[in-house]
Amino acid sequence: MRILITGGTGFLGRHLLPMLAGHELFVISRGAHVEGGFPDGINWIEADLGAGLDTSLLPARMDGVIHLAQSDRYRDFPGGAADMFRVNVETPARLLQWAEKAGVSSFVAASTGTVYEPFDGPMREDDFVSPRSYYGASKLAAEALALAYGGVFNVTQLRVFFLYGPGQRGMMIANIIDSIRKGKTLTLPKDNDGLEFVPTFVEDTARVFVQALEEGWNGVYNVAAPHRINFRQLLEQIGEALGRRPVIERIEAERPTPIVPSLEKIAARVDIDSFLTFRQGLEKTLAAEAASR
């Protein structure tokens, strides 16, 4: 297949590209690929999606699209609203228009569990959702635009939860690993064990994207590991793996709402029981980081 990938130099993209060996890959990049570490034979397309997508830069024919790119300013509201709109909404809208003309048969896009804010329901794919944040709203808007093309080509929206793994920077689990390594104080509520959630190893998630593209899935799917863990367990397991006792302060705080999505739909297509537990994924993450030093 001839496959166009956006966000291929990002965290998920770096793990996904090697899994697409054997396909002809076209990857949109702002130039980060010069750092190296990517498979050979990629056709690089220089473009800054924050300035808008110029579809004239894209090939005239393509078989599939994996759209991973999202705004770097997703935490910055209202200052980053314009960038979030351009990258999270306008870019996929233009990409979908181009895909129809290019003869694409399968379009797979990364969405987010954030569309379920405020996380007070069962989090099933057919639930009514109305996210409170601009980021969540922008991702939901992109979902709606993409799914409208479902009668033109196969469209899959994958709502990803709590990614972690080798090479991640600046996200929750990576930050916690760094904090425990440095002996920084972390907090837990006085009367409970903190957030219950589903950390999901990046390589397990990447394989779902590849399968969805190659099999031509349609619709929305939650993508998460089936292994629940609470924040106290997370801190303890990271501490054990690092050989450092976490420094924990108990504070007054409300019991957080669990963020554990329904996985019935994805389980009908993927063996999610093969997804790594957090302890397994943590060991792979730390081993990879040690090998890269």
N, C-alpha and C positions, 0 to 999 in steps of 0.2 A: 504493500500500500504506500501511496504518497501521503504523508501526514504532516500537517502544519501544527506546530506547538507554540503557544504563547506562554510566557513565564517559565520557559525551559531552563533558565539559569538560576531560578529560585530554589528554595529548599526541597520542595516536592519534585520539581522538574529535574534536579540533579540526580535524584534516585530513579526517576522514571525513564530518562533517556536511554540508559544502558539496557533496559528491558525491551526496547523497541528495535533491537538489532535485527537486521533482515528487512526492515522497512526503509523507504527513502524519506529522510527527515528534513523538514524545513523549520528552522527555529528562529522566532523573532527575538532579538536581543538588543539591548542598548550598548553592547560592547563588552559585557562582563565575561564573555566566553574567552577573552584573551588571557584570563587567568589560568586557563588550561583545566585538565581533569575531565574533559568531555570526550565521548566516543569520537572516533575518526569518521569522516565522511558526511558530517552534518552540513547542510546548506544554510548558512547564517544569513539572516535578513536584518539589517541594521534599522531600528526604529525605536522611537521613544513614545510609548503609548500615552504618557502623560500629556503629550502635545497633540494627541488625536491620532487615529489609525489612518494612514494613507494606503488604501487598498491597491493602488497602482503598483506598489512595491511587491505585491504578492503574486505567485504564479497564477497562470490562467486556468490551470486544471489541478484538482486535488481530490483525493479519495476520503480523507478523514481529517478531523480537527480535534485537538485536545487543548482546551482553553483553561490555563491555570493562572494567568496574570491577574493581579488585583492591585489596587492603589496602595502605595507605601504609606499613605497618610490616613489609614483607616482608624487610627487612634485620635486623629486631630479634627475635632469638630467644634465650632463651625469652620475653622480656618482651612481644613482640608476638603470641604464639601465639593468644591469645583473639581478638584483632582479625582475624588472618589466617583463623581458623576462621569467624568471623561473616561476613566479607566474601567470602572465597574459596570457602567450602563451603556455609554455611547460606544465604547470599543466593541463589546460583544454584539451590539445592534448592527454596527457596520460589518463585523466579521460574519454574522449570519447572512446579511445581504450578499456579501461576496461569495460565501459558501454555496448559496443556491446557484449562482452563475457559474461557479467553478466545478459543479457536478459532484459536490461532496455527498457521500452516502451516510456518514456517521459523524455526529458532532457531540463531543463529551466535554462538559464544563465543570469546573470546581465551584461548588457553592459552599455553604457553611451552616453548621448547627446554630449559628447566631440568629437565623431566621425564626427560631422557636422562642426567642425572648418573649416573656420573662421566665420561660422554662417551668411553667406550672401545670403542664399537661403531660399526656403520654408520649408526645413527640413522635407521632406517626406521620408518614409522608402525605397522607390525605387530610391532615388536620388543617383547619383555618389558622393562618398565622398572620401576625401583625407586629413585626419587630419594632422596638422602641428606638433603636439607634439608627443614625443615618447610614452607617455601614451595613447593618442588617437589612435595612430597607433597600439599599442599592443592590445588594445581592439578590434579594427577592424580586426586584424589578427585572434584573437580568434573567432570572429563571423564567419569569412570565413571558418575556420577549422570545427566549429560546424555544420554549415549549410550544409557542404558536407555530413554529416551523415543523412540528411533529408530523404533519401530513405531507411535507416536502422531502425530508430526510430523517433518519433516526436521530433523536435528540435525547441525551441523558444528562441529568443534573445530579451531581454527587455531593450531598451535604456532609462535609468532613468534620470530624470531632477530634480535638486535642491531639494534633500531630506532635510527634517527638522523634528524635533519632540523631544519628551522626551528622555533624555539620550544622545543626540548628543553632541560631543565635537570637537573643533578644525576646524569646517567647517563654511562657511560664515554666515549663519543666527544665529547659536549658538554664534559666535564671536561678531556679531552685538548686540545681546541681552546683552551679557556680557559688551560690551563697553558702551551701553546706561545706563545700571545699575550702572556702575562705573563713569559715567559722562565724558567719553572720547570724544574727538572731532572726528566727522565723516565728510567726504567731499561729496559735490555734485557739479556738473558742474554749472557754472554761468548762462548759458542760456538754461538749460533743467533740467528734473527731474531724470536723471540718467537711468541706465539700466532698460529695461522693460523685465520681465521674469515671470516664472511660478513656484513659490514655491509649493512643493508637499508633503503632509503630509505622514509620513512614514507608517502609518497603511493602508492608501489607497493603497500605492504601494505594501505592503506586500500581501494584498488580491489579487492583480492582479497576483502575482507569484503563489499563491495557486491555483487560478482558471486556470491559464495556464497549470499547472502541471496536475491537476485533469481532465481537459477537453482535454488534449493532443493537444495543439495548435502547429502550425508550422509557421515558418517565423520570421520576425523582426517586433517589435512593439515599437513605442514611448510610454512612460509612464509618464504622467504629468497631473497636474490639469488643467482644462480649464479656470482658473481664472487668468487673467493677472494682474500684479501689477508693478509699477515702484519703483525705489529705494527711492524716497521721501515718497511715500505712505507707504512703508515698515517701514521706520524710524518713521514716525508719528504713525503708528498703534502699533509698539513695545513700543514707548514712552507712548502712552495712556494706554496700558495694564500694564505697569510698574509704571505708575503714575509719570513719569520723562520726562521732556522735553528734547529731543535730542539736543546735542550741535553740530551744523552743520556749517561748513565753506564752502563757495562757492569758487570754484577754476576754473581756465581756464582749460578746458578739452573738447575733442571732444565728440560729441554725440555718445554714444555706440550703437552698432548694437543690436536690440532686439533679445533675445534668446527665441523664442516662436515656438515650433514645431507643425507640423500638427498632429492632433489627430483623423482624420477621421477613420483610420484603427482600433485603439483601441476602439473607440466609437461604432463600430459595434459589439463588444463583451462584453463591460463593460459599465455600467451606470456611465459615468464620471461626470455627473451633480451631482451625490451624493458625489463626492470628496469634502472635506472640503475647504472652502475659507481660505485664510491666517489668517484672524482674528479668525475664528473658531479653526483652528489648533494651533494658537499661544496661545489661551486661554487654550486648552487642554495641551499644552506643559508646560506652566507656572504652571497650577494646579498640574500636575504630579510631577514637580520638587519641588513644595512647600510641597507636601505630602511626598516626600522622604527625606526631611530634618529632 
